C-alpha cells in the first residue's frame, strides 16, 4: 500500500533477474534519492555458482547508488545460520537454526 504521494515520487523501477527489484524515489530533500532494493537470496542448499551470481548482482546494484542518497536493502537474504550472534546482538537475534 502506497501513500497518495508515492506514485508521483517514483523515478524508476528496475528488475534485475528473478530475485532483485529496485525502485528509486524522489525525497522531500532536494538532491536526495531513496533507492529501495528488494532481494531474495538463494539458500545454502543452492549451487555455489548460483549463490555467487546472486550476491554479485546484489553487490553491483547497491554499489551504483551515490553515497549522498539513501539506499534501503530489504528482503530474504538467507544469510543467518546458527544461533551465535556474538558481536551483533543489536542487529541479529538468536533465532537461527543450530546445525
Order of alpha helices (4+ residues) and beta strands (2+ residues): alpha-beta-beta-beta-alpha-beta
